[in-house]
């Protein structure tokens, strides 16, 4: 919400209108109008526009954005590669002034993304308090709770009364990341004792002590908890923030739901890219053509090897093909049906593992369930395709049976492999997204073409 008006997400035609307007004003060098437009537009929307601009347009328009108070929020919304491109020519002193106005967790993320020498130069121009706060966050891995957390949270001693707590909140709320949750502490070290929502606080009389009304069953995470686990906890318990504690159970920060949404999107994007055999770089679309190709090339090697093996298998049965040329017509569909159901099963299982819907202690049940699905769908499509083959190619008489059985076997095998591989990888604590589509489809293609010719050789007496 901005200036009391509801802000809708920038989508579709609205986004394209903004993009066209900014481009038109930039071509006309209408600096004042561009400045007014930038000040009226949410930083996230400007960041969306920047994805669709060419490098020269970005530099011109960023020179205008850099003159506004939105520049810090704008940089934190940008894709990393575009952000690095824009700030490379900015002075360390200017960057330090921008970073000091940003939320400390966003500032730490920005400094972490910059080259080490550039980051060190910027830190020298920062105030002592801001620098120490950012350095505290930079000591944690960026993909852990410590790397995600904000140190600006509301912690209150349990010996305070409700009235005293309200006064403290009124004094400090503008500095805090989120004051919906109040974390109650006890002892000199400020150990976490419980949590209290702002709504619950206001429902009690001013004289009541916080330690008597807080909820002691508080959900917290350690600084080294993986970001994916933090995201799972927040979504599991439907909370807006989760406190981060150190080894002595002292609260040192909170991870808020807006950061969790980013984590969920990033993790899902990485998994989908890996499963598709396109690496795990979330910004692959922004890479130059050659770099994009080099990122994807190694992952396609498995498919290339599988295709080469399929060629050798087909060549091995060359004599059989010469006797029954119509066999060649059904090779693509036998391989394709197996590859597709294998991809479906792999995707379902990987997502099930990620969301906790698959019990790793019941692997056999999951595998046999997908196997039964493969048998059911393989039998259905095998029967249809077998009937088509019988009508289309009456001779040899058993060609329809060969095609139908091959589809049944191929789809059953593919569904089983697509299920088994990610479960096996998870059992050995390997990233399940490694079970990529190229791997699954390669395994099913080789088996599909091999079983097809073996069944044909057996039933057609070739």
LOPABA-186172 format. One record per residue (C-alpha): x, y, z; chain; residue in three letters. Coordinates in nm, 3 decimals. Layout:
<nodes>
NODE      east     north        up   ch    aa
NODE         X         Y         Z    A   ALA
...
</nodes>
This chain:
<nodes>
NODE      east     north        up   ch    aa
NODE     0.000     0.000     0.000    A   UNK
NODE     0.140     0.338    -0.100    A   UNK
NODE     0.009     0.680     0.012    A   UNK
NODE    -0.319     0.529     0.129    A   UNK
NODE    -0.409     0.371    -0.205    A   UNK
NODE    -0.429     0.003    -0.280    A   UNK
NODE    -0.132    -0.110    -0.493    A   UNK
NODE    -0.204    -0.394    -0.729    A   UNK
NODE     0.069    -0.620    -0.865    A   UNK
NODE     0.202    -0.505    -1.200    A   UNK
NODE     0.081    -0.753    -1.457    A   UNK
NODE    -0.007    -0.790    -1.823    A   UNK
NODE    -0.109    -0.484    -2.021    A   UNK
NODE    -0.055    -0.248    -1.726    A   UNK
NODE     0.310    -0.346    -1.710    A   UNK
NODE     0.357    -0.306    -2.085    A   UNK
NODE     0.200     0.042    -2.073    A   UNK
NODE     0.449     0.145    -1.803    A   UNK
NODE     0.736    -0.005    -2.003    A   UNK
NODE     0.633     0.177    -2.322    A   UNK
NODE     0.584     0.505    -2.133    A   UNK
NODE     0.930     0.488    -1.973    A   UNK
NODE     1.091     0.404    -2.307    A   UNK
NODE     0.913     0.689    -2.481    A   UNK
NODE     1.012     0.943    -2.215    A   UNK
NODE     1.371     0.818    -2.222    A   UNK
NODE     1.393     0.862    -2.600    A   UNK
NODE     1.259     1.217    -2.565    A   UNK
NODE     1.502     1.285    -2.278    A   UNK
NODE     1.209     1.399    -2.063    A   UNK
NODE     1.403     1.381    -1.737    A   UNK
NODE     1.154     1.569    -1.517    A   UNK
NODE     0.858     1.359    -1.629    A   UNK
NODE     1.060     1.040    -1.584    A   UNK
NODE     1.152     1.153    -1.233    A   UNK
NODE     0.785     1.211    -1.146    A   UNK
NODE     0.686     0.874    -1.292    A   UNK
NODE     0.959     0.690    -1.099    A   UNK
NODE     0.856     0.857    -0.772    A   UNK
NODE     0.495     0.747    -0.825    A   UNK
NODE     0.583     0.388    -0.916    A   UNK
NODE     0.661     0.108    -0.673    A   UNK
NODE     1.032     0.002    -0.679    A   UNK
NODE     0.929    -0.357    -0.757    A   UNK
NODE     0.744    -0.238    -1.067    A   UNK
NODE     1.043    -0.036    -1.185    A   UNK
NODE     1.259    -0.346    -1.132    A   UNK
NODE     1.014    -0.545    -1.348    A   UNK
NODE     1.046    -0.283    -1.622    A   UNK
NODE     1.427    -0.302    -1.609    A   UNK
NODE     1.419    -0.670    -1.709    A   UNK
NODE     1.279    -0.567    -2.047    A   UNK
NODE     1.514    -0.275    -2.118    A   UNK
NODE     1.840    -0.296    -2.310    A   UNK
NODE     2.168    -0.203    -2.130    A   UNK
NODE     2.179     0.153    -2.266    A   UNK
NODE     1.819     0.222    -2.162    A   UNK
NODE     1.889     0.080    -1.816    A   UNK
NODE     2.188     0.309    -1.759    A   UNK
NODE     1.999     0.622    -1.869    A   UNK
NODE     1.695     0.550    -1.655    A   UNK
NODE     1.901     0.435    -1.356    A   UNK
NODE     2.076     0.772    -1.353    A   UNK
NODE     1.732     0.916    -1.281    A   UNK
NODE     1.632     0.648    -1.028    A   UNK
NODE     1.961     0.708    -0.844    A   UNK
NODE     1.850     1.064    -0.771    A   UNK
NODE     1.539     0.950    -0.584    A   UNK
NODE     1.491     0.813    -0.233    A   UNK
NODE     1.368     0.487    -0.385    A   UNK
NODE     1.709     0.379    -0.513    A   UNK
NODE     1.785     0.146    -0.219    A   UNK
NODE     1.451    -0.035    -0.237    A   UNK
NODE     1.484    -0.048    -0.615    A   UNK
NODE     1.827    -0.216    -0.601    A   UNK
NODE     1.700    -0.475    -0.352    A   UNK
NODE     1.419    -0.570    -0.594    A   UNK
NODE     1.645    -0.614    -0.899    A   UNK
NODE     1.775    -0.940    -1.043    A   UNK
NODE     2.133    -0.980    -0.926    A   UNK
NODE     2.292    -0.966    -1.272    A   UNK
NODE     2.111    -0.640    -1.360    A   UNK
NODE     2.197    -0.489    -1.022    A   UNK
NODE     2.568    -0.565    -1.070    A   UNK
NODE     2.554    -0.414    -1.417    A   UNK
NODE     2.405    -0.089    -1.284    A   UNK
NODE     2.625    -0.030    -0.979    A   UNK
NODE     2.962    -0.107    -1.138    A   UNK
NODE     3.021     0.262    -1.221    A   UNK
NODE     2.889     0.408    -0.895    A   UNK
NODE     3.133     0.545    -0.639    A   UNK
NODE     3.178     0.358    -0.308    A   UNK
NODE     3.080     0.674    -0.119    A   UNK
NODE     2.747     0.701    -0.303    A   UNK
NODE     2.677     0.329    -0.260    A   UNK
NODE     2.750     0.358     0.113    A   UNK
NODE     2.493     0.638     0.145    A   UNK
NODE     2.236     0.423    -0.037    A   UNK
NODE     2.306     0.111     0.167    A   UNK
NODE     2.280     0.296     0.498    A   UNK
NODE     1.918     0.384     0.411    A   UNK
NODE     1.827     0.022     0.332    A   UNK
NODE     1.699    -0.243     0.571    A   UNK
NODE     2.003    -0.418     0.717    A   UNK
NODE     1.914    -0.761     0.572    A   UNK
NODE     1.868    -0.612     0.224    A   UNK
NODE     2.193    -0.418     0.262    A   UNK
NODE     2.377    -0.738     0.359    A   UNK
NODE     2.234    -0.920     0.056    A   UNK
NODE     2.345    -0.639    -0.176    A   UNK
NODE     2.699    -0.627    -0.032    A   UNK
NODE     2.724    -1.007    -0.048    A   UNK
NODE     2.637    -0.999    -0.420    A   UNK
NODE     2.908    -0.743    -0.501    A   UNK
NODE     3.272    -0.839    -0.568    A   UNK
NODE     3.470    -0.855    -0.243    A   UNK
NODE     3.697    -0.559    -0.322    A   UNK
NODE     3.399    -0.339    -0.416    A   UNK
NODE     3.211    -0.443    -0.103    A   UNK
NODE     3.512    -0.362     0.118    A   UNK
NODE     3.549    -0.018    -0.042    A   UNK
NODE     3.183     0.060     0.026    A   UNK
NODE     3.202    -0.055     0.389    A   UNK
NODE     3.483     0.194     0.458    A   UNK
NODE     3.242     0.482     0.391    A   UNK
NODE     2.961     0.342     0.607    A   UNK
NODE     2.892     0.459     0.961    A   UNK
NODE     3.028     0.239     1.239    A   UNK
NODE     2.688     0.127     1.368    A   UNK
NODE     2.549     0.038     1.020    A   UNK
NODE     2.872    -0.137     0.922    A   UNK
NODE     2.878    -0.352     1.236    A   UNK
NODE     2.513    -0.446     1.189    A   UNK
NODE     2.571    -0.552     0.829    A   UNK
NODE     2.896    -0.735     0.914    A   UNK
NODE     2.705    -0.933     1.175    A   UNK
NODE     2.469    -1.059     0.906    A   UNK
NODE     2.743    -1.124     0.650    A   UNK
NODE     2.908    -1.383     0.875    A   UNK
NODE     2.620    -1.624     0.805    A   UNK
NODE     2.569    -1.822     0.487    A   UNK
NODE     2.315    -1.636     0.268    A   UNK
NODE     2.095    -1.945     0.234    A   UNK
NODE     2.050    -2.002     0.608    A   UNK
NODE     1.824    -1.843     0.867    A   UNK
NODE     2.116    -1.624     0.979    A   UNK
NODE     2.163    -1.496     0.626    A   UNK
NODE     1.791    -1.422     0.586    A   UNK
NODE     1.717    -1.266     0.922    A   UNK
NODE     1.665    -0.902     1.010    A   UNK
NODE     1.811    -0.780     1.340    A   UNK
NODE     1.531    -0.522     1.374    A   UNK
NODE     1.272    -0.698     1.589    A   UNK
NODE     1.071    -0.629     1.903    A   UNK
NODE     1.201    -0.811     2.213    A   UNK
NODE     1.061    -0.727     2.558    A   UNK
NODE     1.161    -0.846     2.903    A   UNK
NODE     0.901    -1.066     3.068    A   UNK
NODE     0.910    -0.854     3.386    A   UNK
NODE     0.757    -0.556     3.204    A   UNK
NODE     0.388    -0.477     3.244    A   UNK
NODE     0.150    -0.447     2.952    A   UNK
NODE     0.143    -0.068     2.990    A   UNK
NODE     0.523    -0.041     2.986    A   UNK
NODE     0.539    -0.270     2.682    A   UNK
NODE     0.293    -0.054     2.489    A   UNK
NODE     0.500     0.258     2.559    A   UNK
NODE     0.818     0.083     2.438    A   UNK
NODE     0.642    -0.031     2.121    A   UNK
NODE     0.523     0.325     2.053    A   UNK
NODE     0.880     0.453     2.093    A   UNK
NODE     1.050     0.189     1.877    A   UNK
NODE     0.793     0.057     1.627    A   UNK
NODE     0.926     0.263     1.334    A   UNK
NODE     1.268     0.100     1.371    A   UNK
NODE     1.133    -0.253     1.377    A   UNK
NODE     1.093    -0.493     1.083    A   UNK
NODE     0.765    -0.634     1.216    A   UNK
NODE     0.593    -0.558     1.546    A   UNK
NODE     0.299    -0.796     1.504    A   UNK
NODE     0.491    -1.048     1.715    A   UNK
NODE     0.657    -0.950     2.044    A   UNK
NODE     0.928    -1.187     2.161    A   UNK
NODE     0.941    -1.217     2.538    A   UNK
NODE     1.280    -1.274     2.699    A   UNK
NODE     1.408    -1.351     3.048    A   UNK
NODE     1.741    -1.337     3.228    A   UNK
NODE     2.039    -1.109     3.172    A   UNK
NODE     2.127    -1.277     2.843    A   UNK
NODE     1.783    -1.215     2.698    A   UNK
NODE     1.696    -1.579     2.633    A   UNK
NODE     1.376    -1.644     2.442    A   UNK
NODE     1.092    -1.730     2.677    A   UNK
NODE     0.782    -1.694     2.462    A   UNK
NODE     0.590    -1.494     2.206    A   UNK
NODE     0.295    -1.257     2.223    A   UNK
NODE     0.099    -1.104     1.939    A   UNK
NODE     0.025    -0.733     1.939    A   UNK
NODE    -0.347    -0.812     1.940    A   UNK
NODE    -0.315    -1.031     2.251    A   UNK
NODE    -0.113    -0.761     2.427    A   UNK
NODE    -0.389    -0.503     2.380    A   UNK
NODE    -0.651    -0.736     2.527    A   UNK
NODE    -0.491    -0.736     2.875    A   UNK
NODE    -0.499    -0.467     3.150    A   UNK
NODE    -0.194    -0.235     3.179    A   UNK
NODE    -0.076    -0.378     3.514    A   UNK
NODE    -0.039    -0.742     3.401    A   UNK
NODE     0.316    -0.878     3.356    A   UNK
NODE     0.420    -1.004     3.013    A   UNK
NODE     0.563    -1.326     3.158    A   UNK
NODE     0.214    -1.418     3.278    A   UNK
NODE     0.040    -1.376     2.943    A   UNK
NODE     0.292    -1.483     2.678    A   UNK
NODE     0.279    -1.814     2.489    A   UNK
NODE     0.580    -2.025     2.601    A   UNK
NODE     0.545    -2.263     2.304    A   UNK
NODE     0.737    -2.045     2.062    A   UNK
NODE     0.868    -2.184     1.734    A   UNK
NODE     1.228    -2.077     1.664    A   UNK
NODE     1.512    -2.169     1.430    A   UNK
NODE     1.891    -2.168     1.467    A   UNK
NODE     2.120    -1.940     1.268    A   UNK
NODE     2.247    -2.230     1.056    A   UNK
NODE     1.901    -2.370     0.969    A   UNK
NODE     1.870    -2.407     0.592    A   UNK
NODE     1.641    -2.152     0.427    A   UNK
NODE     1.425    -2.428     0.280    A   UNK
NODE     1.360    -2.567     0.628    A   UNK
NODE     1.277    -2.216     0.755    A   UNK
NODE     1.029    -2.176     0.470    A   UNK
NODE     0.872    -2.512     0.556    A   UNK
NODE     0.829    -2.408     0.922    A   UNK
NODE     0.667    -2.074     0.835    A   UNK
NODE     0.424    -2.237     0.589    A   UNK
NODE     0.355    -2.531     0.822    A   UNK
NODE     0.253    -2.315     1.118    A   UNK
NODE     0.106    -2.021     0.924    A   UNK
NODE     0.311    -1.756     1.103    A   UNK
NODE     0.425    -1.416     0.973    A   UNK
NODE     0.775    -1.436     1.121    A   UNK
NODE     1.001    -1.684     1.297    A   UNK
NODE     1.267    -1.585     1.555    A   UNK
NODE     1.631    -1.684     1.502    A   UNK
NODE     1.825    -1.785     1.812    A   UNK
NODE     2.194    -1.849     1.881    A   UNK
NODE     2.347    -2.138     2.076    A   UNK
NODE     2.241    -1.984     2.411    A   UNK
NODE     1.881    -1.944     2.287    A   UNK
NODE     1.911    -1.567     2.269    A   UNK
NODE     1.701    -1.400     1.999    A   UNK
NODE     1.930    -1.230     1.746    A   UNK
NODE     1.689    -1.172     1.457    A   UNK
NODE     1.369    -1.269     1.280    A   UNK
NODE     1.290    -1.407     0.936    A   UNK
NODE     0.974    -1.249     0.799    A   UNK
NODE     0.720    -1.394     0.560    A   UNK
NODE     0.820    -1.163     0.271    A   UNK
NODE     1.167    -1.318     0.272    A   UNK
NODE     1.012    -1.664     0.294    A   UNK
NODE     0.804    -1.600    -0.018    A   UNK
NODE     1.126    -1.515    -0.203    A   UNK
NODE     1.290    -1.833    -0.073    A   UNK
NODE     0.999    -2.051    -0.183    A   UNK
NODE     1.004    -1.897    -0.530    A   UNK
NODE     1.382    -1.932    -0.561    A   UNK
NODE     1.389    -2.294    -0.440    A   UNK
NODE     1.102    -2.393    -0.669    A   UNK
NODE     1.271    -2.221    -0.965    A   UNK
NODE     1.599    -2.400    -0.898    A   UNK
NODE     1.425    -2.738    -0.871    A   UNK
NODE     1.232    -2.690    -1.194    A   UNK
NODE     1.542    -2.573    -1.381    A   UNK
NODE     1.744    -2.870    -1.258    A   UNK
NODE     1.470    -3.116    -1.341    A   UNK
NODE     1.449    -2.968    -1.689    A   UNK
NODE     1.824    -3.005    -1.730    A   UNK
NODE     1.893    -2.629    -1.743    A   UNK
NODE     2.124    -2.598    -1.442    A   UNK
NODE     2.014    -2.409    -1.133    A   UNK
NODE     2.088    -2.048    -1.225    A   UNK
NODE     1.762    -1.864    -1.157    A   UNK
NODE     1.866    -1.577    -1.384    A   UNK
NODE     1.948    -1.793    -1.685    A   UNK
NODE     1.712    -1.593    -1.908    A   UNK
NODE     1.922    -1.282    -1.844    A   UNK
NODE     2.249    -1.449    -1.943    A   UNK
NODE     2.417    -1.384    -2.279    A   UNK
NODE     2.342    -1.643    -2.550    A   UNK
NODE     2.678    -1.822    -2.530    A   UNK
NODE     2.679    -1.835    -2.148    A   UNK
NODE     2.319    -1.959    -2.152    A   UNK
NODE     2.415    -2.238    -2.392    A   UNK
NODE     2.724    -2.338    -2.191    A   UNK
NODE     2.514    -2.363    -1.874    A   UNK
NODE     2.270    -2.603    -2.036    A   UNK
NODE     2.513    -2.806    -2.247    A   UNK
NODE     2.651    -3.039    -1.972    A   UNK
NODE     2.301    -3.133    -1.859    A   UNK
NODE     2.208    -3.238    -2.213    A   UNK
NODE     2.502    -3.479    -2.228    A   UNK
NODE     2.298    -3.754    -2.061    A   UNK
NODE     2.031    -3.720    -2.329    A   UNK
NODE     2.297    -3.726    -2.601    A   UNK
NODE     2.451    -4.044    -2.459    A   UNK
NODE     2.107    -4.204    -2.428    A   UNK
NODE     2.020    -4.115    -2.786    A   UNK
NODE     2.351    -4.261    -2.906    A   UNK
NODE     2.280    -4.584    -2.720    A   UNK
NODE     1.933    -4.597    -2.875    A   UNK
NODE     2.096    -4.564    -3.219    A   UNK
NODE     2.319    -4.863    -3.145    A   UNK
NODE     2.019    -5.066    -3.027    A   UNK
NODE     1.822    -4.984    -3.343    A   UNK
NODE     2.129    -5.067    -3.554    A   UNK
NODE     2.165    -5.399    -3.373    A   UNK
NODE     1.811    -5.491    -3.481    A   UNK
NODE     1.860    -5.364    -3.836    A   UNK
NODE     1.784    -5.700    -3.994    A   UNK
NODE     1.459    -5.727    -3.804    A   UNK
NODE     1.361    -5.379    -3.921    A   UNK
NODE     1.429    -5.474    -4.283    A   UNK
NODE     1.196    -5.773    -4.248    A   UNK
NODE     0.916    -5.566    -4.085    A   UNK
NODE     0.960    -5.204    -4.193    A   UNK
NODE     0.640    -5.102    -4.015    A   UNK
NODE     0.819    -5.153    -3.681    A   UNK
NODE     1.001    -4.823    -3.737    A   UNK
NODE     0.675    -4.628    -3.743    A   UNK
NODE     0.604    -4.696    -3.374    A   UNK
NODE     0.950    -4.633    -3.224    A   UNK
NODE     0.886    -4.261    -3.151    A   UNK
NODE     0.556    -4.315    -2.971    A   UNK
NODE     0.687    -4.605    -2.760    A   UNK
NODE     0.981    -4.390    -2.646    A   UNK
NODE     0.768    -4.075    -2.612    A   UNK
NODE     0.497    -4.228    -2.393    A   UNK
NODE     0.757    -4.374    -2.160    A   UNK
NODE     0.949    -4.048    -2.138    A   UNK
NODE     0.638    -3.845    -2.061    A   UNK
NODE     0.507    -4.061    -1.779    A   UNK
NODE     0.857    -4.085    -1.635    A   UNK
NODE     0.878    -3.706    -1.626    A   UNK
NODE     0.534    -3.687    -1.462    A   UNK
NODE     0.628    -3.935    -1.190    A   UNK
NODE     0.962    -3.767    -1.125    A   UNK
NODE     0.804    -3.423    -1.094    A   UNK
NODE     0.526    -3.549    -0.863    A   UNK
NODE     0.772    -3.725    -0.633    A   UNK
NODE     1.025    -3.440    -0.617    A   UNK
NODE     0.748    -3.196    -0.532    A   UNK
NODE     0.603    -3.441    -0.279    A   UNK
NODE     0.940    -3.464    -0.105    A   UNK
NODE     0.979    -3.085    -0.103    A   UNK
NODE     0.635    -3.029     0.052    A   UNK
NODE     0.663    -3.315     0.302    A   UNK
NODE     0.375    -3.511     0.149    A   UNK
NODE     0.591    -3.820     0.097    A   UNK
NODE     0.687    -4.030     0.397    A   UNK
NODE     1.047    -4.146     0.345    A   UNK
NODE     0.980    -4.447     0.569    A   UNK
NODE     0.724    -4.582     0.322    A   UNK
NODE     0.924    -4.583    -0.001    A   UNK
NODE     0.793    -4.918    -0.120    A   UNK
NODE     0.433    -4.796    -0.097    A   UNK
NODE     0.511    -4.485    -0.303    A   UNK
NODE     0.704    -4.681    -0.569    A   UNK
NODE     0.440    -4.953    -0.607    A   UNK
NODE     0.163    -4.695    -0.626    A   UNK
NODE     0.331    -4.520    -0.920    A   UNK
NODE     0.407    -4.859    -1.074    A   UNK
NODE     0.037    -4.943    -1.063    A   UNK
NODE    -0.040    -4.607    -1.224    A   UNK
NODE     0.211    -4.696    -1.498    A   UNK
NODE     0.045    -5.035    -1.551    A   UNK
NODE    -0.302    -4.880    -1.567    A   UNK
NODE    -0.209    -4.603    -1.812    A   UNK
NODE     0.026    -4.827    -2.007    A   UNK
NODE    -0.247    -5.087    -2.046    A   UNK
NODE    -0.497    -4.826    -2.164    A   UNK
NODE    -0.273    -4.655    -2.418    A   UNK
NODE    -0.112    -4.986    -2.518    A   UNK
NODE    -0.455    -5.129    -2.602    A   UNK
NODE    -0.554    -4.825    -2.811    A   UNK
NODE    -0.221    -4.813    -2.993    A   UNK
NODE    -0.223    -5.190    -3.043    A   UNK
NODE    -0.568    -5.174    -3.206    A   UNK
NODE    -0.451    -4.889    -3.429    A   UNK
NODE    -0.143    -5.088    -3.533    A   UNK
NODE    -0.358    -5.393    -3.610    A   UNK
NODE    -0.593    -5.187    -3.832    A   UNK
NODE    -0.316    -4.988    -4.000    A   UNK
NODE    -0.076    -5.280    -4.054    A   UNK
NODE    -0.269    -5.612    -4.071    A   UNK
NODE     0.056    -5.791    -4.154    A   UNK
NODE     0.233    -5.921    -3.959    A   UNK
NODE    -0.063    -6.033    -3.754    A   UNK
NODE     0.098    -5.983    -3.412    A   UNK
NODE     0.233    -5.634    -3.473    A   UNK
NODE    -0.052    -5.481    -3.270    A   UNK
NODE     0.030    -5.710    -2.977    A   UNK
NODE     0.399    -5.614    -3.000    A   UNK
NODE     0.320    -5.242    -2.996    A   UNK
NODE     0.065    -5.271    -2.715    A   UNK
NODE     0.291    -5.479    -2.489    A   UNK
NODE     0.586    -5.248    -2.558    A   UNK
NODE     0.389    -4.940    -2.454    A   UNK
NODE     0.268    -5.120    -2.140    A   UNK
NODE     0.623    -5.225    -2.041    A   UNK
NODE     0.778    -4.890    -2.131    A   UNK
NODE     0.528    -4.682    -1.935    A   UNK
NODE     0.539    -4.914    -1.633    A   UNK
NODE     0.919    -4.902    -1.628    A   UNK
NODE     0.925    -4.524    -1.677    A   UNK
NODE     0.679    -4.457    -1.394    A   UNK
NODE     0.884    -4.679    -1.164    A   UNK
NODE     1.218    -4.519    -1.255    A   UNK
NODE     1.075    -4.167    -1.233    A   UNK
NODE     0.962    -4.249    -0.879    A   UNK
NODE     1.257    -4.455    -0.761    A   UNK
NODE     1.544    -4.225    -0.864    A   UNK
NODE     1.447    -3.912    -0.662    A   UNK
NODE     1.355    -4.129    -0.362    A   UNK
NODE     1.694    -4.300    -0.379    A   UNK
NODE     1.875    -3.968    -0.406    A   UNK
NODE     1.682    -3.832    -0.109    A   UNK
NODE     1.769    -4.141     0.095    A   UNK
NODE     2.139    -4.066     0.036    A   UNK
NODE     2.082    -3.696     0.115    A   UNK
NODE     2.146    -3.584    -0.244    A   UNK
NODE     1.946    -3.301    -0.400    A   UNK
NODE     1.639    -3.469    -0.549    A   UNK
NODE     1.628    -3.221    -0.835    A   UNK
NODE     1.933    -3.404    -0.974    A   UNK
NODE     1.673    -3.655    -1.101    A   UNK
NODE     1.632    -3.434    -1.406    A   UNK
NODE     1.414    -3.497    -1.704    A   UNK
NODE     1.712    -3.575    -1.931    A   UNK
NODE     1.822    -3.851    -1.693    A   UNK
NODE     1.477    -4.003    -1.655    A   UNK
NODE     1.388    -3.980    -2.025    A   UNK
NODE     1.726    -4.126    -2.125    A   UNK
NODE     1.677    -4.429    -1.902    A   UNK
NODE     1.324    -4.485    -2.028    A   UNK
NODE     1.413    -4.430    -2.395    A   UNK
NODE     1.688    -4.692    -2.385    A   UNK
NODE     1.465    -4.943    -2.209    A   UNK
NODE     1.167    -4.862    -2.431    A   UNK
NODE     1.342    -4.921    -2.763    A   UNK
NODE     1.521    -5.231    -2.630    A   UNK
NODE     1.207    -5.398    -2.496    A   UNK
NODE     1.020    -5.304    -2.815    A   UNK
NODE     1.261    -5.492    -3.037    A   UNK
NODE     1.296    -5.783    -2.794    A   UNK
NODE     0.918    -5.835    -2.788    A   UNK
NODE     0.905    -5.799    -3.168    A   UNK
NODE     1.183    -6.052    -3.214    A   UNK
NODE     1.008    -6.296    -2.983    A   UNK
NODE     0.647    -6.267    -3.110    A   UNK
NODE     0.718    -6.207    -3.478    A   UNK
NODE     0.986    -6.479    -3.493    A   UNK
NODE     1.239    -6.246    -3.654    A   UNK
</nodes>
